[in-house]
Amino acid sequence: MLDVDLEPEADGRWLAEVPSLPGVLAYGSTRAEAYAKATALAFRVIADRIECGEPVPAEARSLFAAA
C-alpha cells in the first residue's frame, strides 16, 4: 500500500504527495480528487521505473506481489 500524505492549502485546494516517490504530488479541488490524481501519477512513475530497470520502493513492490 502506498502512503499518501494529504494537506489542505490556504486557497481551498488539497495537496497529495507520495513520500516514497519523490516528485509525485498532485493538487485537487477536493481531498478525494487530490488522492486520486496522486495515486494515478504514482502508478505511472512505478511503471516507468520498472520499464527502465530503476529501483522501485519496497512499499510499491508489495502492490505487485500477487502478480
mmCIF file of the N, C-alpha and C atoms, coordinates in Angstrom:
data_MODEL
# 
_entry.id   MODEL 
# 
loop_
_atom_site.group_PDB 
_atom_site.id 
_atom_site.type_symbol 
_atom_site.label_atom_id 
_atom_site.label_alt_id 
_atom_site.label_comp_id 
_atom_site.label_asym_id 
_atom_site.label_entity_id 
_atom_site.label_seq_id 
_atom_site.pdbx_PDB_ins_code 
_atom_site.Cartn_x 
_atom_site.Cartn_y 
_atom_site.Cartn_z 
_atom_site.occupancy 
_atom_site.B_iso_or_equiv 
_atom_site.pdbx_formal_charge 
_atom_site.auth_seq_id 
_atom_site.auth_comp_id 
_atom_site.auth_asym_id 
_atom_site.auth_atom_id 
_atom_site.pdbx_PDB_model_num 
ATOM 1   N N  . MET A 1 1  ? 0.839   -1.173  0.000   1.00 0.00 ? 1  MET A N  1 
ATOM 2   C CA . MET A 1 1  ? 0.000   0.000   0.000   1.00 0.00 ? 1  MET A CA 1 
ATOM 3   C C  . MET A 1 1  ? 0.886   1.239   0.000   1.00 0.00 ? 1  MET A C  1 
ATOM 4   N N  . LEU A 1 2  ? 0.584   2.170   -0.849  1.00 0.00 ? 2  LEU A N  1 
ATOM 5   C CA . LEU A 1 2  ? 1.339   3.420   -0.904  1.00 0.00 ? 2  LEU A CA 1 
ATOM 6   C C  . LEU A 1 2  ? 0.809   4.396   0.141   1.00 0.00 ? 2  LEU A C  1 
ATOM 7   N N  . ASP A 1 3  ? 1.731   5.037   0.840   1.00 0.00 ? 3  ASP A N  1 
ATOM 8   C CA . ASP A 1 3  ? 1.340   6.093   1.765   1.00 0.00 ? 3  ASP A CA 1 
ATOM 9   C C  . ASP A 1 3  ? 1.156   7.374   0.970   1.00 0.00 ? 3  ASP A C  1 
ATOM 10  N N  . VAL A 1 4  ? 0.033   8.037   1.171   1.00 0.00 ? 4  VAL A N  1 
ATOM 11  C CA . VAL A 1 4  ? -0.258  9.305   0.509   1.00 0.00 ? 4  VAL A CA 1 
ATOM 12  C C  . VAL A 1 4  ? -0.536  10.330  1.601   1.00 0.00 ? 4  VAL A C  1 
ATOM 13  N N  . ASP A 1 5  ? 0.273   11.384  1.628   1.00 0.00 ? 5  ASP A N  1 
ATOM 14  C CA . ASP A 1 5  ? 0.060   12.474  2.579   1.00 0.00 ? 5  ASP A CA 1 
ATOM 15  C C  . ASP A 1 5  ? -0.852  13.507  1.936   1.00 0.00 ? 5  ASP A C  1 
ATOM 16  N N  . LEU A 1 6  ? -1.853  13.944  2.674   1.00 0.00 ? 6  LEU A N  1 
ATOM 17  C CA . LEU A 1 6  ? -2.820  14.932  2.170   1.00 0.00 ? 6  LEU A CA 1 
ATOM 18  C C  . LEU A 1 6  ? -2.811  16.156  3.072   1.00 0.00 ? 6  LEU A C  1 
ATOM 19  N N  . GLU A 1 7  ? -2.751  17.331  2.448   1.00 0.00 ? 7  GLU A N  1 
ATOM 20  C CA . GLU A 1 7  ? -2.758  18.580  3.201   1.00 0.00 ? 7  GLU A CA 1 
ATOM 21  C C  . GLU A 1 7  ? -3.670  19.596  2.526   1.00 0.00 ? 7  GLU A C  1 
ATOM 22  N N  . PRO A 1 8  ? -4.483  20.287  3.313   1.00 0.00 ? 8  PRO A N  1 
ATOM 23  C CA . PRO A 1 8  ? -5.291  21.361  2.727   1.00 0.00 ? 8  PRO A CA 1 
ATOM 24  C C  . PRO A 1 8  ? -4.418  22.594  2.501   1.00 0.00 ? 8  PRO A C  1 
ATOM 25  N N  . GLU A 1 9  ? -4.644  23.281  1.415   1.00 0.00 ? 9  GLU A N  1 
ATOM 26  C CA . GLU A 1 9  ? -3.919  24.512  1.101   1.00 0.00 ? 9  GLU A CA 1 
ATOM 27  C C  . GLU A 1 9  ? -4.772  25.712  1.516   1.00 0.00 ? 9  GLU A C  1 
ATOM 28  N N  . ALA A 1 10 ? -4.144  26.858  1.663   1.00 0.00 ? 10 ALA A N  1 
ATOM 29  C CA . ALA A 1 10 ? -4.841  28.073  2.092   1.00 0.00 ? 10 ALA A CA 1 
ATOM 30  C C  . ALA A 1 10 ? -5.917  28.505  1.090   1.00 0.00 ? 10 ALA A C  1 
ATOM 31  N N  . ASP A 1 11 ? -5.710  28.161  -0.187  1.00 0.00 ? 11 ASP A N  1 
ATOM 32  C CA . ASP A 1 11 ? -6.671  28.580  -1.216  1.00 0.00 ? 11 ASP A CA 1 
ATOM 33  C C  . ASP A 1 11 ? -7.838  27.599  -1.394  1.00 0.00 ? 11 ASP A C  1 
ATOM 34  N N  . GLY A 1 12 ? -7.906  26.579  -0.536  1.00 0.00 ? 12 GLY A N  1 
ATOM 35  C CA . GLY A 1 12 ? -9.014  25.630  -0.585  1.00 0.00 ? 12 GLY A CA 1 
ATOM 36  C C  . GLY A 1 12 ? -8.705  24.339  -1.331  1.00 0.00 ? 12 GLY A C  1 
ATOM 37  N N  . ARG A 1 13 ? -7.606  24.324  -2.078  1.00 0.00 ? 13 ARG A N  1 
ATOM 38  C CA . ARG A 1 13 ? -7.234  23.093  -2.776  1.00 0.00 ? 13 ARG A CA 1 
ATOM 39  C C  . ARG A 1 13 ? -6.600  22.111  -1.789  1.00 0.00 ? 13 ARG A C  1 
ATOM 40  N N  . TRP A 1 14 ? -6.437  20.883  -2.243  1.00 0.00 ? 14 TRP A N  1 
ATOM 41  C CA . TRP A 1 14 ? -5.763  19.854  -1.466  1.00 0.00 ? 14 TRP A CA 1 
ATOM 42  C C  . TRP A 1 14 ? -4.499  19.444  -2.205  1.00 0.00 ? 14 TRP A C  1 
ATOM 43  N N  . LEU A 1 15 ? -3.449  19.158  -1.442  1.00 0.00 ? 15 LEU A N  1 
ATOM 44  C CA . LEU A 1 15 ? -2.193  18.671  -1.995  1.00 0.00 ? 15 LEU A CA 1 
ATOM 45  C C  . LEU A 1 15 ? -1.989  17.248  -1.506  1.00 0.00 ? 15 LEU A C  1 
ATOM 46  N N  . ALA A 1 16 ? -1.739  16.340  -2.440  1.00 0.00 ? 16 ALA A N  1 
ATOM 47  C CA . ALA A 1 16 ? -1.462  14.941  -2.102  1.00 0.00 ? 16 ALA A CA 1 
ATOM 48  C C  . ALA A 1 16 ? -0.056  14.613  -2.573  1.00 0.00 ? 16 ALA A C  1 
ATOM 49  N N  . GLU A 1 17 ? 0.709   13.921  -1.720  1.00 0.00 ? 17 GLU A N  1 
ATOM 50  C CA . GLU A 1 17 ? 2.093   13.583  -2.039  1.00 0.00 ? 17 GLU A CA 1 
ATOM 51  C C  . GLU A 1 17 ? 2.379   12.143  -1.623  1.00 0.00 ? 17 GLU A C  1 
ATOM 52  N N  . VAL A 1 18 ? 3.166   11.447  -2.430  1.00 0.00 ? 18 VAL A N  1 
ATOM 53  C CA . VAL A 1 18 ? 3.616   10.096  -2.102  1.00 0.00 ? 18 VAL A CA 1 
ATOM 54  C C  . VAL A 1 18 ? 5.080   10.219  -1.696  1.00 0.00 ? 18 VAL A C  1 
ATOM 55  N N  . PRO A 1 19 ? 5.375   10.207  -0.389  1.00 0.00 ? 19 PRO A N  1 
ATOM 56  C CA . PRO A 1 19 ? 6.736   10.460  0.081   1.00 0.00 ? 19 PRO A CA 1 
ATOM 57  C C  . PRO A 1 19 ? 7.800   9.494   -0.450  1.00 0.00 ? 19 PRO A C  1 
ATOM 58  N N  . SER A 1 20 ? 7.428   8.264   -0.706  1.00 0.00 ? 20 SER A N  1 
ATOM 59  C CA . SER A 1 20 ? 8.415   7.280   -1.161  1.00 0.00 ? 20 SER A CA 1 
ATOM 60  C C  . SER A 1 20 ? 8.766   7.440   -2.641  1.00 0.00 ? 20 SER A C  1 
ATOM 61  N N  . LEU A 1 21 ? 8.030   8.290   -3.351  1.00 0.00 ? 21 LEU A N  1 
ATOM 62  C CA . LEU A 1 21 ? 8.299   8.544   -4.767  1.00 0.00 ? 21 LEU A CA 1 
ATOM 63  C C  . LEU A 1 21 ? 8.498   10.048  -4.953  1.00 0.00 ? 21 LEU A C  1 
ATOM 64  N N  . PRO A 1 22 ? 9.731   10.527  -4.808  1.00 0.00 ? 22 PRO A N  1 
ATOM 65  C CA . PRO A 1 22 ? 9.986   11.963  -4.913  1.00 0.00 ? 22 PRO A CA 1 
ATOM 66  C C  . PRO A 1 22 ? 9.403   12.562  -6.191  1.00 0.00 ? 22 PRO A C  1 
ATOM 67  N N  . GLY A 1 23 ? 8.752   13.694  -6.025  1.00 0.00 ? 23 GLY A N  1 
ATOM 68  C CA . GLY A 1 23 ? 8.156   14.385  -7.160  1.00 0.00 ? 23 GLY A CA 1 
ATOM 69  C C  . GLY A 1 23 ? 6.726   14.000  -7.453  1.00 0.00 ? 23 GLY A C  1 
ATOM 70  N N  . VAL A 1 24 ? 6.224   12.957  -6.789  1.00 0.00 ? 24 VAL A N  1 
ATOM 71  C CA . VAL A 1 24 ? 4.842   12.546  -7.021  1.00 0.00 ? 24 VAL A CA 1 
ATOM 72  C C  . VAL A 1 24 ? 3.945   13.336  -6.078  1.00 0.00 ? 24 VAL A C  1 
ATOM 73  N N  . LEU A 1 25 ? 3.385   14.403  -6.620  1.00 0.00 ? 25 LEU A N  1 
ATOM 74  C CA . LEU A 1 25 ? 2.429   15.204  -5.876  1.00 0.00 ? 25 LEU A CA 1 
ATOM 75  C C  . LEU A 1 25 ? 1.420   15.775  -6.846  1.00 0.00 ? 25 LEU A C  1 
ATOM 76  N N  . ALA A 1 26 ? 0.235   16.004  -6.327  1.00 0.00 ? 26 ALA A N  1 
ATOM 77  C CA . ALA A 1 26 ? -0.849  16.481  -7.179  1.00 0.00 ? 26 ALA A CA 1 
ATOM 78  C C  . ALA A 1 26 ? -1.811  17.321  -6.357  1.00 0.00 ? 26 ALA A C  1 
ATOM 79  N N  . TYR A 1 27 ? -2.404  18.297  -7.022  1.00 0.00 ? 27 TYR A N  1 
ATOM 80  C CA . TYR A 1 27 ? -3.434  19.128  -6.414  1.00 0.00 ? 27 TYR A CA 1 
ATOM 81  C C  . TYR A 1 27 ? -4.802  18.671  -6.877  1.00 0.00 ? 27 TYR A C  1 
ATOM 82  N N  . GLY A 1 28 ? -5.797  18.867  -6.021  1.00 0.00 ? 28 GLY A N  1 
ATOM 83  C CA . GLY A 1 28 ? -7.180  18.596  -6.385  1.00 0.00 ? 28 GLY A CA 1 
ATOM 84  C C  . GLY A 1 28 ? -8.091  19.583  -5.691  1.00 0.00 ? 28 GLY A C  1 
ATOM 85  N N  . SER A 1 29 ? -9.268  19.761  -6.230  1.00 0.00 ? 29 SER A N  1 
ATOM 86  C CA . SER A 1 29 ? -10.212 20.684  -5.609  1.00 0.00 ? 29 SER A CA 1 
ATOM 87  C C  . SER A 1 29 ? -10.856 20.067  -4.371  1.00 0.00 ? 29 SER A C  1 
ATOM 88  N N  . THR A 1 30 ? -10.757 18.741  -4.257  1.00 0.00 ? 30 THR A N  1 
ATOM 89  C CA . THR A 1 30 ? -11.228 18.038  -3.057  1.00 0.00 ? 30 THR A CA 1 
ATOM 90  C C  . THR A 1 30 ? -10.136 17.076  -2.606  1.00 0.00 ? 30 THR A C  1 
ATOM 91  N N  . ARG A 1 31 ? -10.271 16.601  -1.384  1.00 0.00 ? 31 ARG A N  1 
ATOM 92  C CA . ARG A 1 31 ? -9.316  15.622  -0.844  1.00 0.00 ? 31 ARG A CA 1 
ATOM 93  C C  . ARG A 1 31 ? -9.289  14.365  -1.723  1.00 0.00 ? 31 ARG A C  1 
ATOM 94  N N  . ALA A 1 32 ? -10.471 13.891  -2.104  1.00 0.00 ? 32 ALA A N  1 
ATOM 95  C CA . ALA A 1 32 ? -10.568 12.676  -2.916  1.00 0.00 ? 32 ALA A CA 1 
ATOM 96  C C  . ALA A 1 32 ? -9.939  12.867  -4.290  1.00 0.00 ? 32 ALA A C  1 
ATOM 97  N N  . GLU A 1 33 ? -10.146 14.034  -4.889  1.00 0.00 ? 33 GLU A N  1 
ATOM 98  C CA . GLU A 1 33 ? -9.564  14.293  -6.209  1.00 0.00 ? 33 GLU A CA 1 
ATOM 99  C C  . GLU A 1 33 ? -8.041  14.338  -6.138  1.00 0.00 ? 33 GLU A C  1 
ATOM 100 N N  . ALA A 1 34 ? -7.496  14.991  -5.129  1.00 0.00 ? 34 ALA A N  1 
ATOM 101 C CA . ALA A 1 34 ? -6.044  15.055  -4.971  1.00 0.00 ? 34 ALA A CA 1 
ATOM 102 C C  . ALA A 1 34 ? -5.469  13.656  -4.764  1.00 0.00 ? 34 ALA A C  1 
ATOM 103 N N  . TYR A 1 35 ? -6.139  12.856  -3.938  1.00 0.00 ? 35 TYR A N  1 
ATOM 104 C CA . TYR A 1 35 ? -5.699  11.484  -3.683  1.00 0.00 ? 35 TYR A CA 1 
ATOM 105 C C  . TYR A 1 35 ? -5.704  10.662  -4.979  1.00 0.00 ? 35 TYR A C  1 
ATOM 106 N N  . ALA A 1 36 ? -6.778  10.765  -5.734  1.00 0.00 ? 36 ALA A N  1 
ATOM 107 C CA . ALA A 1 36 ? -6.892  10.001  -6.983  1.00 0.00 ? 36 ALA A CA 1 
ATOM 108 C C  . ALA A 1 36 ? -5.811  10.413  -7.982  1.00 0.00 ? 36 ALA A C  1 
ATOM 109 N N  . LYS A 1 37 ? -5.557  11.700  -8.105  1.00 0.00 ? 37 LYS A N  1 
ATOM 110 C CA . LYS A 1 37 ? -4.539  12.173  -9.047  1.00 0.00 ? 37 LYS A CA 1 
ATOM 111 C C  . LYS A 1 37 ? -3.139  11.722  -8.630  1.00 0.00 ? 37 LYS A C  1 
ATOM 112 N N  . ALA A 1 38 ? -2.828  11.811  -7.339  1.00 0.00 ? 38 ALA A N  1 
ATOM 113 C CA . ALA A 1 38 ? -1.513  11.396  -6.861  1.00 0.00 ? 38 ALA A CA 1 
ATOM 114 C C  . ALA A 1 38 ? -1.321  9.890   -7.015  1.00 0.00 ? 38 ALA A C  1 
ATOM 115 N N  . THR A 1 39 ? -2.364  9.124   -6.751  1.00 0.00 ? 39 THR A N  1 
ATOM 116 C CA . THR A 1 39 ? -2.276  7.671   -6.900  1.00 0.00 ? 39 THR A CA 1 
ATOM 117 C C  . THR A 1 39 ? -2.057  7.284   -8.358  1.00 0.00 ? 39 THR A C  1 
ATOM 118 N N  . ALA A 1 40 ? -2.782  7.907   -9.263  1.00 0.00 ? 40 ALA A N  1 
ATOM 119 C CA . ALA A 1 40 ? -2.608  7.627   -10.694 1.00 0.00 ? 40 ALA A CA 1 
ATOM 120 C C  . ALA A 1 40 ? -1.197  7.975   -11.146 1.00 0.00 ? 40 ALA A C  1 
ATOM 121 N N  . LEU A 1 41 ? -0.695  9.121   -10.698 1.00 0.00 ? 41 LEU A N  1 
ATOM 122 C CA . LEU A 1 41 ? 0.662   9.519   -11.053 1.00 0.00 ? 41 LEU A CA 1 
ATOM 123 C C  . LEU A 1 41 ? 1.682   8.545   -10.476 1.00 0.00 ? 41 LEU A C  1 
ATOM 124 N N  . ALA A 1 42 ? 1.465   8.096   -9.258  1.00 0.00 ? 42 ALA A N  1 
ATOM 125 C CA . ALA A 1 42 ? 2.380   7.138   -8.634  1.00 0.00 ? 42 ALA A CA 1 
ATOM 126 C C  . ALA A 1 42 ? 2.470   5.854   -9.451  1.00 0.00 ? 42 ALA A C  1 
ATOM 127 N N  . PHE A 1 43 ? 1.344   5.352   -9.922  1.00 0.00 ? 43 PHE A N  1 
ATOM 128 C CA . PHE A 1 43 ? 1.368   4.130   -10.723 1.00 0.00 ? 43 PHE A CA 1 
ATOM 129 C C  . PHE A 1 43 ? 2.102   4.345   -12.048 1.00 0.00 ? 43 PHE A C  1 
ATOM 130 N N  . ARG A 1 44 ? 1.963   5.517   -12.635 1.00 0.00 ? 44 ARG A N  1 
ATOM 131 C CA . ARG A 1 44 ? 2.699   5.806   -13.878 1.00 0.00 ? 44 ARG A CA 1 
ATOM 132 C C  . ARG A 1 44 ? 4.199   5.859   -13.614 1.00 0.00 ? 44 ARG A C  1 
ATOM 133 N N  . VAL A 1 45 ? 4.597   6.466   -12.499 1.00 0.00 ? 45 VAL A N  1 
ATOM 134 C CA . VAL A 1 45 ? 6.013   6.549   -12.141 1.00 0.00 ? 45 VAL A CA 1 
ATOM 135 C C  . VAL A 1 45 ? 6.570   5.158   -11.849 1.00 0.00 ? 45 VAL A C  1 
ATOM 136 N N  . ILE A 1 46 ? 5.817   4.348   -11.117 1.00 0.00 ? 46 ILE A N  1 
ATOM 137 C CA . ILE A 1 46 ? 6.265   2.979   -10.818 1.00 0.00 ? 46 ILE A CA 1 
ATOM 138 C C  . ILE A 1 46 ? 6.422   2.179   -12.103 1.00 0.00 ? 46 ILE A C  1 
ATOM 139 N N  . ALA A 1 47 ? 5.465   2.262   -13.002 1.00 0.00 ? 47 ALA A N  1 
ATOM 140 C CA . ALA A 1 47 ? 5.547   1.532   -14.274 1.00 0.00 ? 47 ALA A CA 1 
ATOM 141 C C  . ALA A 1 47 ? 6.763   1.978   -15.073 1.00 0.00 ? 47 ALA A C  1 
ATOM 142 N N  . ASP A 1 48 ? 7.032   3.274   -15.090 1.00 0.00 ? 48 ASP A N  1 
ATOM 143 C CA . ASP A 1 48 ? 8.186   3.796   -15.810 1.00 0.00 ? 48 ASP A CA 1 
ATOM 144 C C  . ASP A 1 48 ? 9.482   3.287   -15.189 1.00 0.00 ? 48 ASP A C  1 
ATOM 145 N N  . ARG A 1 49 ? 9.548   3.268   -13.875 1.00 0.00 ? 49 ARG A N  1 
ATOM 146 C CA . ARG A 1 49 ? 10.750  2.759   -13.195 1.00 0.00 ? 49 ARG A CA 1 
ATOM 147 C C  . ARG A 1 49 ? 10.967  1.280   -13.523 1.00 0.00 ? 49 ARG A C  1 
ATOM 148 N N  . ILE A 1 50 ? 9.911   0.501   -13.502 1.00 0.00 ? 50 ILE A N  1 
ATOM 149 C CA . ILE A 1 50 ? 10.028  -0.926  -13.825 1.00 0.00 ? 50 ILE A CA 1 
ATOM 150 C C  . ILE A 1 50 ? 10.517  -1.085  -15.263 1.00 0.00 ? 50 ILE A C  1 
ATOM 151 N N  . GLU A 1 51 ? 9.917   -0.343  -16.175 1.00 0.00 ? 51 GLU A N  1 
ATOM 152 C CA . GLU A 1 51 ? 10.276  -0.430  -17.593 1.00 0.00 ? 51 GLU A CA 1 
ATOM 153 C C  . GLU A 1 51 ? 11.732  -0.051  -17.834 1.00 0.00 ? 51 GLU A C  1 
ATOM 154 N N  . CYS A 1 52 ? 12.235  0.917   -17.076 1.00 0.00 ? 52 CYS A N  1 
ATOM 155 C CA . CYS A 1 52 ? 13.605  1.409   -17.262 1.00 0.00 ? 52 CYS A CA 1 
ATOM 156 C C  . CYS A 1 52 ? 14.616  0.679   -16.384 1.00 0.00 ? 52 CYS A C  1 
ATOM 157 N N  . GLY A 1 53 ? 14.158  -0.287  -15.602 1.00 0.00 ? 53 GLY A N  1 
ATOM 158 C CA . GLY A 1 53 ? 15.060  -1.049  -14.743 1.00 0.00 ? 53 GLY A CA 1 
ATOM 159 C C  . GLY A 1 53 ? 15.551  -0.267  -13.540 1.00 0.00 ? 53 GLY A C  1 
ATOM 160 N N  . GLU A 1 54 ? 14.826  0.759   -13.145 1.00 0.00 ? 54 GLU A N  1 
ATOM 161 C CA . GLU A 1 54 ? 15.199  1.567   -11.991 1.00 0.00 ? 54 GLU A CA 1 
ATOM 162 C C  . GLU A 1 54 ? 14.574  0.984   -10.728 1.00 0.00 ? 54 GLU A C  1 
ATOM 163 N N  . PRO A 1 55 ? 15.142  1.300   -9.568  1.00 0.00 ? 55 PRO A N  1 
ATOM 164 C CA . PRO A 1 55 ? 14.598  0.754   -8.320  1.00 0.00 ? 55 PRO A CA 1 
ATOM 165 C C  . PRO A 1 55 ? 13.187  1.264   -8.021  1.00 0.00 ? 55 PRO A C  1 
ATOM 166 N N  . VAL A 1 56 ? 12.428  0.384   -7.406  1.00 0.00 ? 56 VAL A N  1 
ATOM 167 C CA . VAL A 1 56 ? 11.054  0.698   -7.002  1.00 0.00 ? 56 VAL A CA 1 
ATOM 168 C C  . VAL A 1 56 ? 10.996  0.566   -5.481  1.00 0.00 ? 56 VAL A C  1 
ATOM 169 N N  . PRO A 1 57 ? 10.433  1.549   -4.765  1.00 0.00 ? 57 PRO A N  1 
ATOM 170 C CA . PRO A 1 57 ? 10.349  1.454   -3.301  1.00 0.00 ? 57 PRO A CA 1 
ATOM 171 C C  . PRO A 1 57 ? 9.646   0.176   -2.856  1.00 0.00 ? 57 PRO A C  1 
ATOM 172 N N  . ALA A 1 58 ? 10.081  -0.346  -1.714  1.00 0.00 ? 58 ALA A N  1 
ATOM 173 C CA . ALA A 1 58 ? 9.530   -1.603  -1.197  1.00 0.00 ? 58 ALA A CA 1 
ATOM 174 C C  . ALA A 1 58 ? 8.012   -1.543  -1.050  1.00 0.00 ? 58 ALA A C  1 
ATOM 175 N N  . GLU A 1 59 ? 7.484   -0.428  -0.569  1.00 0.00 ? 59 GLU A N  1 
ATOM 176 C CA . GLU A 1 59 ? 6.030   -0.349  -0.386  1.00 0.00 ? 59 GLU A CA 1 
ATOM 177 C C  . GLU A 1 59 ? 5.299   -0.418  -1.717  1.00 0.00 ? 59 GLU A C  1 
ATOM 178 N N  . ALA A 1 60 ? 5.935   0.001   -2.792  1.00 0.00 ? 60 ALA A N  1 
ATOM 179 C CA . ALA A 1 60 ? 5.322   -0.091  -4.120  1.00 0.00 ? 60 ALA A CA 1 
ATOM 180 C C  . ALA A 1 60 ? 5.437   -1.518  -4.654  1.00 0.00 ? 60 ALA A C  1 
ATOM 181 N N  . ARG A 1 61 ? 6.545   -2.180  -4.380  1.00 0.00 ? 61 ARG A N  1 
ATOM 182 C CA . ARG A 1 61 ? 6.711   -3.570  -4.857  1.00 0.00 ? 61 ARG A CA 1 
ATOM 183 C C  . ARG A 1 61 ? 5.651   -4.469  -4.255  1.00 0.00 ? 61 ARG A C  1 
ATOM 184 N N  . SER A 1 62 ? 5.254   -4.210  -3.024  1.00 0.00 ? 62 SER A N  1 
ATOM 185 C CA . SER A 1 62 ? 4.251   -5.066  -2.382  1.00 0.00 ? 62 SER A CA 1 
ATOM 186 C C  . SER A 1 62 ? 2.896   -4.999  -3.095  1.00 0.00 ? 62 SER A C  1 
ATOM 187 N N  . LEU A 1 63 ? 2.648   -3.937  -3.843  1.00 0.00 ? 63 LEU A N  1 
ATOM 188 C CA . LEU A 1 63 ? 1.402   -3.838  -4.599  1.00 0.00 ? 63 LEU A CA 1 
ATOM 189 C C  . LEU A 1 63 ? 1.317   -4.887  -5.694  1.00 0.00 ? 63 LEU A C  1 
ATOM 190 N N  . PHE A 1 64 ? 2.475   -5.370  -6.130  1.00 0.00 ? 64 PHE A N  1 
ATOM 191 C CA . PHE A 1 64 ? 2.524   -6.306  -7.248  1.00 0.00 ? 64 PHE A CA 1 
ATOM 192 C C  . PHE A 1 64 ? 2.957   -7.705  -6.811  1.00 0.00 ? 64 PHE A C  1 
ATOM 193 N N  . ALA A 1 65 ? 2.986   -7.970  -5.526  1.00 0.00 ? 65 ALA A N  1 
ATOM 194 C CA . ALA A 1 65 ? 3.462   -9.250  -5.012  1.00 0.00 ? 65 ALA A CA 1 
ATOM 195 C C  . ALA A 1 65 ? 2.632   -10.428 -5.513  1.00 0.00 ? 65 ALA A C  1 
ATOM 196 N N  . ALA A 1 66 ? 1.342   -10.244 -5.667  1.00 0.00 ? 66 ALA A N  1 
ATOM 197 C CA . ALA A 1 66 ? 0.467   -11.340 -6.096  1.00 0.00 ? 66 ALA A CA 1 
ATOM 198 C C  . ALA A 1 66 ? 0.473   -11.529 -7.605  1.00 0.00 ? 66 ALA A C  1 
ATOM 199 N N  . ALA A 1 67 ? 1.017   -10.574 -8.326  1.00 0.00 ? 67 ALA A N  1 
ATOM 200 C CA . ALA A 1 67 ? 1.005   -10.660 -9.800  1.00 0.00 ? 67 ALA A CA 1 
ATOM 201 C C  . ALA A 1 67 ? 2.077   -11.583 -10.304 1.00 0.00 ? 67 ALA A C  1 
# 
